[in-house]
Amino acid sequence: MTDISEDFFAKPRVAREDLADGGCVLRSSVALEPYPDTLCHDLEHWAAAAPDRIFLAERSGAGGWYSLDYATVRRKARAIAAALLGRDLSLHRPVMILSDNSLDSALLQLGALYAGVVFAPVSPAYSLMSRDFSKLKAICALLEPGLIFAEDGVLFARALDALDLPPPDRGGPEIVVSRNAPPDRAVTEFTALAGAGATDSVDAATAAIGPDTVAKILFTSGSTGEPKGVINTHRMLCSNQQAIRQMWPFLKNRPPVIVDWLPWNHTFGGNHNFNLILKNGGTLYIDAGKPAPGLVEKTIANLREIAPTLYFNVPRGFDMILPALEADTGFRDHFFSNLDLIFYAAAALPQSSWERLEKLAVASRGEKIPMTSAWGATETAPLATSAHLRLERAGTIGVPAPGTEIKLIANGGKRELLVRGPNVTPGYYRRPDLTAEAFDADGFYRIGDAGRLADEADPDKGIVFDGRVAEDFKLLTGTWVSAGAVRVNAVAAVAPLIQDAVVTGHDRDEIGLLIFPNAAACAAASGRDPATALVDLIAEPAVGVRLIAGLAAYNAAATGSNSRISRVLLMGEPPSIDANEITDKGYINQRAVLERRADLVESLYSGEAEAGVIVLP
């Protein structure tokens, strides 16, 4: 698509209000149109308008796709709602979901929406990858759930044991499983919920839901690792989807189809993507893959079968499917055959990945496919700005969505971004202290990110992301370092050798990097078996040569001490989810890494002789 037609993206129209303190407020000149009071409205609409259209599909045990149409999903969700209404569940005794994305998980969440019962999807990594279950325990203690859904009873047995919950007859939660019920634990089969019959009580419960009714609790962890439960209301979720539909009018042309792995316990997958399909009557193929060795192959296999109209991923995910697209023209042509849009979020897309995707699109279709992004957080449902304009490179996060206001204020040499609108959370679950700290005197949410206008004279050209305010630091010279910009550019310079990096240099005279290497790329660079231990791969001379060459090229383009990298250290240990160094979407918590690996930071600056430290020329 060389030229974007006028009915593809809505034209950005931004009004600017300058403030007395030198800041400004940006808002869309386009009014947010009316939206439903509840997400249930959209399922009701499509179950009537397109009852036989596939809404959700997942791989069956036999390997094919098992799908549910809109009418069937509505019927099953209402049956589950009836079952939930027969239990003592509420905002203070919610449903806690431990499992990965699945049809049963989707039906349970939709049933909870119909019943007006709050649910909280929790990262499966906290149950399956954690060693101490500390985050899971903290979340469970905060929620005090009345029902816990663990799809596979055996798979989640250790996590459930770690919670040490009393049985239901002594005030503990009911445990619901879809399969593999453990013999030593009283559980309810999921079929018992789904087999209930909808009653008048469901209609009454749904009718009682209003825009400020709490729909779900999504958990996000700050730099301390303490889980924070973000309240998500129906107003937040419904207004966000209405804004997206206004900015992306092309969604009206045909029902969207996506193949998506992004977890529903995160706002990107659970709010943006799932709700976008529901709002627009589309089809979601649940991808059991992930951007990780041994799992990305599932994603590629799914994409070989299903050609999406929209493709959503995080930068790491794009990097992991790009080699397969470049190696197989048949797969490439199938992937791009129905594609309207490529969308990345959660972190900045390296320019090298952007250019590889464009090259593939041109080779397949003879034209570029629009690539775009948005910006927001769990607390903004998630979209606050959208780049609904032609972009030539990553970095621009777009303009305020209809109904959303963005305030820019001075903070440490940057302009901090704050958000206000119907898409913003009313606060944190059972944490009034955190809620009070999160908003300024005018009710704007402090998101913690910085941005600047691409063109001060023309706000329609959008906001450029300028890093996390809390991650930036000063060198001993007093020079500010934009850690986010250094990280993105350094990763791009040595792609794909670097999976991610953490920028060091606070109160020092030079910038350094703690580098998390891409094991597969290190194996390819050194000619070693991909199964070789990471500590052995990073010791290979060929890896060091490639790393130094890439960073030397980066340094040659650096503008000064605030961007030049002087020393690096390759990590032989992957980031730890228990220590909050990484999320299950694969992006890095810089502060947590720096705190946990403070000894390695000291080693990085102790001198050239320190083992493993590479000092750049």
C-alpha positions as CSV (number, residue, x, y, z in Angstrom):
1,M,0.0,0.0,0.0
2,T,2.2,2.8,-1.3
3,D,-0.4,5.5,-0.5
4,I,-2.8,5.2,2.4
5,S,-6.3,6.1,1.3
6,E,-8.3,8.6,3.2
7,D,-10.6,6.0,4.6
8,F,-7.8,3.8,5.9
9,F,-6.6,6.0,8.8
10,A,-8.6,9.0,10.1
11,K,-6.6,12.2,9.6
12,P,-5.0,13.4,12.8
13,R,-6.5,16.6,14.2
14,V,-4.9,17.8,17.4
15,A,-5.7,20.9,19.4
16,R,-2.9,22.4,21.6
17,E,-3.5,24.3,24.9
18,D,-0.3,26.0,26.3
19,L,-0.1,26.1,30.1
20,A,1.3,28.9,32.2
21,D,4.2,26.8,33.5
22,G,5.5,26.1,30.0
23,G,3.8,22.8,29.5
24,C,0.9,22.1,27.2
25,V,-2.1,19.8,26.8
26,L,-2.9,18.0,23.6
27,R,-6.3,16.6,22.7
28,S,-8.0,15.3,19.6
29,S,-10.2,17.8,17.9
30,V,-12.4,14.9,16.9
31,A,-15.0,14.1,19.6
32,L,-15.3,10.6,21.0
33,E,-18.5,9.2,19.6
34,P,-21.0,7.3,21.9
35,Y,-20.0,3.9,23.0
36,P,-21.8,1.0,24.8
37,D,-22.0,0.8,28.6
38,T,-20.7,-2.8,28.6
39,L,-18.6,-5.1,26.5
40,C,-21.5,-7.6,26.5
41,H,-23.2,-5.3,24.0
42,D,-20.7,-6.2,21.3
43,L,-21.2,-9.9,21.8
44,E,-24.9,-9.5,21.7
45,H,-24.7,-7.5,18.5
46,W,-22.5,-10.0,16.6
47,A,-24.3,-13.1,17.9
48,A,-27.4,-11.6,16.2
49,A,-25.8,-10.0,13.1
50,A,-23.3,-12.7,12.2
51,P,-24.1,-15.8,14.4
52,D,-22.2,-18.3,12.3
53,R,-19.0,-16.3,11.9
54,I,-16.0,-17.7,13.8
55,F,-15.2,-15.6,16.8
56,L,-12.5,-17.8,18.6
57,A,-10.4,-20.8,17.5
58,E,-7.6,-22.8,19.1
59,R,-5.7,-25.9,18.2
60,S,-7.4,-29.1,19.1
61,G,-5.6,-32.2,20.5
62,A,-5.7,-33.7,17.0
63,G,-3.8,-30.7,15.6
64,G,-6.6,-29.0,13.6
65,W,-8.5,-25.8,14.6
66,Y,-11.4,-26.1,16.9
67,S,-13.6,-23.0,16.6
68,L,-16.6,-21.4,18.2
69,D,-18.9,-19.0,16.3
70,Y,-20.5,-15.9,17.9
71,A,-23.8,-17.4,18.6
72,T,-22.2,-20.4,20.4
73,V,-19.8,-18.1,22.4
74,R,-22.8,-16.0,23.6
75,R,-24.7,-19.1,24.6
76,K,-21.8,-20.6,26.5
77,A,-20.8,-17.3,28.1
78,R,-24.4,-16.8,29.4
79,A,-24.4,-20.3,30.8
80,I,-21.2,-19.7,32.7
81,A,-22.6,-16.4,33.9
82,A,-25.6,-18.3,35.4
83,A,-23.2,-20.7,37.2
84,L,-21.1,-17.8,38.5
85,L,-24.1,-16.0,39.9
86,G,-24.9,-19.0,42.0
87,R,-21.6,-18.6,43.9
88,D,-20.6,-15.9,46.4
89,L,-18.4,-13.9,43.9
90,S,-18.0,-10.2,43.8
91,L,-15.5,-7.4,43.5
92,H,-14.1,-8.6,46.9
93,R,-14.2,-12.3,46.0
94,P,-13.2,-12.3,42.3
95,V,-12.3,-15.0,39.9
96,M,-8.6,-15.5,39.5
97,I,-7.4,-17.0,36.3
98,L,-4.0,-18.7,36.2
99,S,-4.0,-20.3,32.7
100,D,-2.7,-19.3,29.3
101,N,-5.0,-18.0,26.5
102,S,-7.6,-20.7,25.6
103,L,-11.2,-21.1,24.6
104,D,-12.2,-22.0,28.2
105,S,-10.4,-19.0,29.6
106,A,-12.2,-16.7,27.1
107,L,-15.6,-18.2,27.9
108,L,-15.0,-17.8,31.6
109,Q,-14.0,-14.2,31.2
110,L,-17.0,-13.4,29.0
111,G,-19.3,-15.3,31.4
112,A,-17.9,-13.1,34.2
113,L,-18.6,-10.0,32.2
114,Y,-22.2,-11.0,31.7
115,A,-22.6,-11.8,35.4
116,G,-21.0,-8.6,36.5
117,V,-18.3,-10.7,38.4
118,V,-14.8,-9.3,38.5
119,F,-12.0,-11.5,37.2
120,A,-8.3,-11.2,37.3
121,P,-6.1,-13.0,34.7
122,V,-2.7,-13.6,36.3
123,S,0.5,-14.3,34.3
124,P,1.0,-18.1,34.0
125,A,4.7,-17.4,34.4
126,Y,4.1,-16.7,38.0
127,S,2.7,-20.2,38.4
128,L,4.8,-22.2,35.9
129,M,8.2,-20.4,35.6
130,S,8.6,-19.0,39.1
131,R,10.7,-20.8,41.7
132,D,9.4,-19.2,44.9
133,F,5.8,-18.2,43.7
134,S,6.2,-14.9,45.5
135,K,4.3,-12.8,43.0
136,L,1.5,-15.4,42.8
137,K,1.2,-15.5,46.6
138,A,1.1,-11.7,46.8
139,I,-1.6,-11.4,44.1
140,C,-3.7,-14.1,45.7
141,A,-3.4,-12.4,49.1
142,L,-4.5,-9.1,47.6
143,L,-7.4,-10.6,45.6
144,E,-8.8,-13.1,48.2
145,P,-10.4,-14.9,45.2
146,G,-13.6,-16.9,45.5
147,L,-12.8,-19.0,42.5
148,I,-9.5,-20.0,40.9
149,F,-9.4,-21.3,37.3
150,A,-6.4,-23.5,36.5
151,E,-7.0,-25.1,33.1
152,D,-4.7,-28.1,33.6
153,G,-5.0,-29.3,37.2
154,V,-1.7,-31.2,37.2
155,L,0.3,-28.5,35.4
156,F,-0.7,-25.9,38.0
157,A,-0.6,-28.3,41.0
158,R,2.7,-27.0,42.4
159,A,1.4,-23.4,42.2
160,L,-1.9,-24.3,43.9
161,D,0.1,-26.2,46.6
162,A,2.3,-23.2,47.2
163,L,-0.7,-21.0,47.8
164,D,-1.7,-23.3,50.7
165,L,-5.3,-22.4,50.5
166,P,-8.0,-23.7,52.8
167,P,-10.8,-25.8,51.2
168,P,-14.0,-24.1,50.1
169,D,-15.9,-25.3,53.1
170,R,-13.5,-23.4,55.3
171,G,-13.6,-20.2,53.3
172,G,-11.1,-21.0,50.6
173,P,-11.7,-20.6,46.9
174,E,-13.3,-23.1,44.6
175,I,-10.8,-24.6,42.2
176,V,-12.0,-25.1,38.6
177,V,-10.1,-27.1,36.0
178,S,-10.7,-28.1,32.4
179,R,-8.6,-31.2,32.4
180,N,-6.3,-33.4,34.5
181,A,-8.1,-33.0,37.8
182,P,-5.6,-33.9,40.5
183,P,-6.7,-36.9,42.6
184,D,-5.8,-35.3,45.9
185,R,-7.6,-32.0,45.5
186,A,-11.3,-31.2,45.4
187,V,-12.0,-29.4,42.1
188,T,-14.9,-28.5,39.9
189,E,-14.8,-29.5,36.3
190,F,-15.2,-26.6,33.9
191,T,-17.9,-28.4,32.0
192,A,-20.0,-28.0,35.2
193,L,-19.9,-24.3,34.7
194,A,-20.4,-24.3,31.0
195,G,-23.2,-26.7,31.2
196,A,-25.4,-24.5,33.3
197,G,-28.5,-23.0,31.7
198,A,-28.9,-19.2,31.4
199,T,-31.7,-17.8,33.6
200,D,-33.5,-14.5,34.1
201,S,-30.9,-13.8,36.7
202,V,-28.3,-13.4,33.9
203,D,-30.4,-10.8,32.1
204,A,-30.9,-8.9,35.4
205,A,-27.2,-9.0,36.3
206,T,-26.2,-7.8,32.8
207,A,-28.7,-5.0,32.9
208,A,-27.3,-3.8,36.2
209,I,-23.8,-3.3,34.7
210,G,-22.9,0.3,34.0
211,P,-19.9,2.1,32.5
212,D,-18.2,2.4,35.9
213,T,-18.7,-1.3,36.9
214,V,-15.4,-3.0,37.4
215,A,-14.8,-5.6,34.7
216,K,-11.4,-7.0,35.5
217,I,-8.2,-6.5,37.5
218,L,-5.0,-6.6,35.5
219,F,-1.7,-6.8,37.3
220,T,1.4,-4.8,36.6
221,S,4.6,-4.8,38.6
222,G,6.7,-1.7,39.3
223,S,10.4,-1.6,39.8
224,T,10.1,-3.1,43.3
225,G,8.3,-6.1,42.0
226,E,5.2,-5.6,44.1
227,P,2.2,-6.5,42.1
228,K,-0.3,-3.7,41.5
229,G,-3.9,-4.5,40.6
230,V,-5.1,-2.0,38.0
231,I,-8.9,-1.6,38.1
232,N,-10.4,-1.9,34.6
233,T,-14.0,-0.6,34.2
234,H,-16.4,-1.2,31.3
235,R,-16.1,2.6,30.5
236,M,-12.3,2.2,30.0
237,L,-12.6,-0.8,27.8
238,C,-15.5,0.4,25.7
239,S,-14.3,3.9,25.2
240,N,-10.9,2.7,24.1
241,Q,-12.4,0.4,21.4
242,Q,-14.6,3.2,20.1
243,A,-11.6,5.5,19.8
244,I,-9.7,2.8,17.9
245,R,-12.6,2.3,15.5
246,Q,-12.7,6.1,14.8
247,M,-9.0,6.3,14.1
248,W,-8.9,3.1,12.1
249,P,-12.0,3.4,9.8
250,F,-10.6,0.6,7.6
251,L,-11.9,-1.8,10.2
252,K,-15.3,-1.3,8.7
253,N,-14.2,-2.7,5.4
254,R,-14.0,-6.3,6.5
255,P,-14.0,-8.3,9.8
256,P,-10.4,-8.5,11.1
257,V,-8.6,-11.8,11.4
258,I,-5.7,-12.2,13.8
259,V,-3.3,-14.9,14.9
260,D,-2.3,-13.8,18.3
261,W,-0.2,-15.1,21.2
262,L,-0.1,-12.0,23.3
263,P,-1.3,-13.0,26.8
264,W,-4.7,-11.9,28.1
265,N,-3.2,-11.1,31.5
266,H,-1.6,-8.1,29.8
267,T,-3.5,-5.2,28.4
268,F,-2.0,-5.5,24.9
269,G,-3.4,-8.9,24.3
270,G,-6.3,-8.9,26.7
271,N,-7.7,-5.4,26.1
272,H,-6.4,-4.1,22.8
273,N,-6.5,-7.2,20.7
274,F,-9.2,-9.4,22.2
275,N,-11.6,-6.5,22.5
276,L,-10.8,-5.2,19.1
277,I,-11.9,-8.5,17.6
278,L,-15.1,-8.5,19.7
279,K,-15.9,-4.8,18.8
280,N,-15.5,-5.4,15.1
281,G,-16.9,-8.9,14.7
282,G,-13.6,-10.5,13.8
283,T,-11.9,-13.8,14.3
284,L,-9.1,-14.5,16.8
285,Y,-7.0,-17.6,16.3
286,I,-5.3,-18.3,19.6
287,D,-1.6,-18.9,19.0
288,A,0.0,-21.2,21.6
289,G,3.4,-20.0,20.5
290,K,5.6,-17.3,22.0
291,P,8.7,-15.4,20.9
292,A,11.0,-17.9,22.5
293,P,13.1,-20.8,21.2
294,G,11.0,-24.0,21.0
295,L,7.7,-22.0,21.0
296,V,8.1,-19.5,18.1
297,E,7.9,-22.5,15.8
298,K,4.2,-22.9,16.8
299,T,3.6,-19.3,15.9
300,I,5.2,-19.8,12.5
301,A,3.2,-23.0,11.9
302,N,0.0,-21.2,12.7
303,L,0.9,-18.3,10.4
304,R,1.6,-20.7,7.6
305,E,-2.1,-21.8,7.8
306,I,-3.9,-18.6,8.7
307,A,-3.2,-15.3,6.8
308,P,-4.1,-12.5,9.2
309,T,-5.5,-9.1,8.2
310,L,-3.8,-7.5,11.2
311,Y,-0.6,-8.7,12.8
312,F,0.3,-7.7,16.3
313,N,3.5,-8.4,18.1
314,V,6.3,-7.1,20.3
315,P,9.7,-6.3,18.7
316,R,11.2,-9.6,20.0
317,G,8.4,-11.5,18.3
318,F,9.0,-9.8,14.9
319,D,12.7,-10.5,15.2
320,M,12.0,-14.2,15.7
321,I,9.7,-14.7,12.8
322,L,11.6,-12.6,10.3
323,P,14.2,-15.3,9.5
324,A,11.4,-17.7,8.5
325,L,9.7,-15.1,6.3
326,E,13.0,-14.2,4.6
327,A,14.0,-17.9,4.0
328,D,10.6,-19.0,2.5
329,T,9.0,-17.0,-0.3
330,G,5.8,-19.2,0.0
331,F,5.4,-18.4,3.6
332,R,6.2,-14.7,3.0
333,D,3.6,-14.4,0.3
334,H,1.0,-16.2,2.4
335,F,1.7,-14.0,5.4
336,F,1.3,-10.8,3.5
337,S,-1.6,-11.9,1.2
338,N,-4.4,-10.5,3.3
339,L,-2.5,-8.1,5.6
340,D,-3.8,-4.6,6.1
341,L,-1.6,-3.5,9.0
342,I,1.5,-4.4,11.0
343,F,1.4,-3.2,14.6
344,Y,4.1,-3.3,17.2
345,A,4.0,-2.2,20.9
346,A,5.4,-2.9,24.4
347,A,8.9,-1.6,23.2
348,A,10.4,0.3,20.4
349,L,10.9,-1.6,17.1
350,P,14.5,-1.5,16.0
351,Q,14.8,0.3,12.6
352,S,16.6,-2.8,11.2
353,S,13.5,-4.9,11.8
354,W,11.3,-2.2,10.4
355,E,13.3,-2.1,7.2
356,R,13.3,-5.9,6.9
357,L,9.5,-6.0,7.2
358,E,9.2,-3.3,4.5
359,K,11.5,-5.2,2.2
360,L,9.5,-8.4,2.6
361,A,6.2,-6.6,2.0
362,V,7.5,-5.0,-1.2
363,A,8.9,-8.3,-2.5
364,S,5.6,-10.0,-1.8
365,R,3.0,-7.3,-2.7
366,G,5.0,-4.8,-4.7
367,E,4.1,-2.2,-2.0
368,K,4.7,-1.4,1.6
369,I,2.2,-2.4,4.3
370,P,1.4,0.3,6.8
371,M,3.3,-0.2,10.1
372,T,2.2,1.6,13.1
373,S,2.1,1.6,16.9
374,A,0.4,3.2,19.8
375,W,1.3,4.2,23.3
376,G,-0.3,3.7,26.7
377,A,-0.3,1.4,29.7
378,T,-2.4,-1.0,31.6
379,E,-3.8,2.0,33.4
380,T,-5.1,3.5,30.1
381,A,-6.9,0.4,28.8
382,P,-4.3,0.5,27.0
383,L,-4.3,3.1,24.2
384,A,-3.7,6.8,24.9
385,T,-2.1,7.8,21.6
386,S,-2.2,6.2,18.2
387,A,0.1,6.7,15.2
388,H,-2.7,6.7,12.6
389,L,-0.6,8.3,10.0
390,R,2.0,7.3,7.4
391,L,5.3,6.4,9.3
392,E,8.7,5.8,7.7
393,R,10.4,4.6,10.9
394,A,9.8,3.6,14.5
395,G,9.6,6.1,17.3
396,T,6.5,8.1,16.7
397,I,3.7,7.1,19.1
398,G,1.1,9.2,17.4
399,V,-1.5,11.7,18.6
400,P,-4.1,11.6,21.4
401,A,-7.0,9.3,20.8
402,P,-10.5,10.9,20.7
403,G,-11.6,11.6,24.2
404,T,-8.0,11.4,25.6
405,E,-5.9,14.4,26.8
406,I,-2.1,14.3,27.0
407,K,-0.3,16.8,29.2
408,L,3.4,17.5,28.7
409,I,5.3,18.9,31.6
410,A,9.0,19.6,32.2
411,N,10.9,16.9,34.1
412,G,14.7,16.5,34.2
413,G,15.4,18.1,30.9
414,K,12.5,16.1,29.2
415,R,8.8,16.5,28.9
416,E,6.9,14.0,31.0
417,L,3.6,12.7,29.6
418,L,0.4,12.5,31.7
419,V,-3.0,11.1,30.6
420,R,-6.6,12.0,31.3
421,G,-9.7,10.5,29.7
422,P,-12.5,7.9,30.0
423,N,-9.9,5.2,29.2
424,V,-7.9,5.9,32.4
425,T,-8.2,3.7,35.5
426,P,-9.9,5.0,38.6
427,G,-7.0,3.5,40.6
428,Y,-5.4,0.4,42.0
429,Y,-7.3,-2.4,43.7
430,R,-7.2,-2.1,47.5
431,R,-4.3,0.4,47.3
432,P,-5.6,3.9,47.9
433,D,-2.1,5.0,48.7
434,L,-0.8,4.1,45.2
435,T,-3.9,5.6,43.6
436,A,-3.3,9.0,45.3
437,E,0.3,9.0,44.1
438,A,-0.6,8.2,40.5
439,F,-2.5,11.3,39.7
440,D,-1.7,15.0,39.6
441,A,-4.0,17.8,41.0
442,D,-5.9,18.0,37.7
443,G,-6.6,14.2,37.6
444,F,-4.0,13.3,35.0
445,Y,-2.4,9.9,35.4
446,R,1.4,9.9,35.8
447,I,2.5,7.2,33.4
448,G,6.2,7.8,33.8
449,D,7.2,8.2,30.2
450,A,8.6,11.2,28.3
451,G,7.8,12.5,24.9
452,R,8.4,15.4,22.6
453,L,6.5,16.8,19.6
454,A,7.9,15.7,16.3
455,D,7.2,19.3,15.1
456,E,6.5,22.0,17.7
457,A,4.6,24.0,15.1
458,D,2.4,21.1,14.0
459,P,1.1,18.7,16.7
460,D,-0.7,16.7,14.0
461,K,2.6,15.1,13.2
462,G,2.6,13.4,16.5
463,I,4.6,12.7,19.7
464,V,8.0,11.0,19.6
465,F,8.7,8.6,22.5
466,D,11.6,9.9,24.6
467,G,12.1,7.1,27.1
468,R,11.1,6.4,30.7
469,V,11.6,9.4,33.0
470,A,12.8,7.1,35.8
471,E,15.4,5.3,33.7
472,D,17.3,8.4,32.5
473,F,20.3,9.5,34.5
474,K,23.2,11.9,34.7
475,L,26.9,11.1,34.1
476,L,29.4,12.6,36.5
477,T,29.9,15.4,33.9
478,G,26.2,16.4,34.6
479,T,25.2,15.2,31.1
480,W,21.8,13.6,30.9
481,V,21.6,10.1,29.3
482,S,18.4,9.0,27.6
483,A,18.7,5.3,28.5
484,G,15.8,4.3,26.3
485,A,17.3,5.8,23.1
486,V,20.7,4.3,23.8
487,R,19.2,0.9,24.4
488,V,17.1,0.8,21.2
489,N,19.9,2.1,19.0
490,A,22.5,-0.2,20.5
491,V,20.3,-3.3,20.1
492,A,19.6,-2.3,16.5
493,A,23.3,-1.8,15.8
494,V,24.2,-5.4,16.7
495,A,20.9,-7.1,15.6
496,P,20.2,-9.9,16.0
497,L,23.1,-10.7,18.4
498,I,21.6,-8.7,21.3
499,Q,18.2,-9.7,22.6
500,D,18.1,-6.8,25.0
501,A,20.4,-4.5,27.1
502,V,20.4,-2.4,30.2
503,V,22.2,0.9,30.2
504,T,24.6,1.8,33.0
505,G,26.5,4.9,34.0
506,H,24.6,6.7,36.7
507,D,27.1,8.8,38.7
508,R,29.9,7.5,36.5
509,D,31.8,9.1,33.7
510,E,31.0,6.6,30.9
511,I,28.0,4.7,29.5
512,G,28.1,0.9,29.7
513,L,25.8,-1.9,28.8
514,L,24.8,-5.1,30.5
515,I,23.9,-7.2,27.4
516,F,21.4,-10.1,27.3
517,P,22.5,-12.0,24.2
518,N,20.4,-13.8,21.6
519,A,21.6,-17.4,22.1
520,A,20.5,-18.5,18.6
521,A,22.3,-15.6,16.9
522,C,25.4,-16.2,19.0
523,A,25.4,-19.8,17.9
524,A,25.1,-18.8,14.3
525,A,27.8,-16.3,14.5
526,S,30.2,-18.8,16.1
527,G,29.2,-21.9,14.2
528,R,28.3,-23.7,17.4
529,D,25.4,-26.0,18.1
530,P,22.3,-23.9,19.2
531,A,22.0,-26.2,22.3
532,T,25.4,-25.0,23.5
533,A,25.3,-23.4,27.0
534,L,24.9,-19.6,26.9
535,V,28.0,-19.0,29.0
536,D,30.1,-20.9,26.4
537,L,28.5,-19.1,23.5
538,I,29.3,-15.7,24.8
539,A,32.9,-16.7,25.3
540,E,33.3,-17.4,21.6
541,P,35.8,-15.0,19.9
542,A,33.5,-14.6,16.9
543,V,30.7,-13.3,19.1
544,G,33.0,-10.7,20.6
545,V,34.3,-9.6,17.1
546,R,30.7,-9.2,15.8
547,L,29.7,-7.3,19.0
548,I,32.6,-4.9,18.9
549,A,32.1,-4.2,15.1
550,G,28.4,-3.3,15.6
551,L,29.0,-1.1,18.6
552,A,31.9,0.6,17.0
553,A,29.6,1.6,14.1
554,Y,27.1,2.8,16.6
555,N,29.7,4.9,18.4
556,A,30.9,6.4,15.1
557,A,27.4,7.9,14.8
558,A,27.1,8.9,18.4
559,T,26.9,12.7,19.1
560,G,28.7,12.8,22.5
561,S,29.3,11.3,25.9
562,N,25.6,11.1,26.5
563,S,25.2,8.4,23.8
564,R,28.7,6.9,23.3
565,I,29.1,3.4,24.8
566,S,32.4,2.7,26.4
567,R,32.2,-0.8,27.9
568,V,29.9,-3.8,27.8
569,L,29.4,-7.1,29.6
570,L,27.6,-10.1,28.2
571,M,25.2,-11.8,30.6
572,G,25.6,-15.5,30.9
573,E,22.4,-15.7,33.0
574,P,19.1,-14.8,31.4
575,P,16.9,-12.2,33.1
576,S,14.9,-13.6,36.0
577,I,11.2,-13.4,36.2
578,D,11.2,-14.1,40.0
579,A,13.5,-11.1,40.5
580,N,11.2,-9.0,38.3
581,E,14.0,-8.5,35.7
582,I,11.7,-9.5,32.8
583,T,8.0,-9.7,32.1
584,D,6.4,-12.7,30.4
585,K,6.2,-10.6,27.2
586,G,10.0,-10.5,27.2
587,Y,10.9,-6.9,27.9
588,I,13.4,-5.8,30.5
589,N,12.9,-3.9,33.8
590,Q,16.0,-1.8,33.8
591,R,15.9,-0.8,37.5
592,A,15.4,-4.3,38.7
593,V,18.3,-5.6,36.6
594,L,20.6,-2.8,37.9
595,E,19.7,-3.6,41.5
596,R,20.0,-7.3,41.3
597,R,23.2,-7.3,39.3
598,A,24.9,-4.4,41.1
599,D,28.1,-6.5,41.5
600,L,28.3,-6.9,37.7
601,V,27.9,-3.2,37.2
602,E,30.8,-2.7,39.6
603,S,32.8,-5.3,37.5
604,L,31.9,-3.4,34.3
605,Y,33.7,-0.3,35.6
606,S,36.6,-2.0,37.5
607,G,39.0,-2.0,34.5
608,E,40.0,-3.7,31.3
609,A,41.5,-6.7,33.1
610,E,38.1,-7.7,34.6
611,A,37.1,-11.1,33.0
612,G,34.4,-10.7,30.4
613,V,34.3,-6.9,30.2
614,I,34.8,-5.6,26.7
615,V,36.2,-2.0,26.6
616,L,35.3,-0.4,23.3
617,P,38.0,1.5,21.4
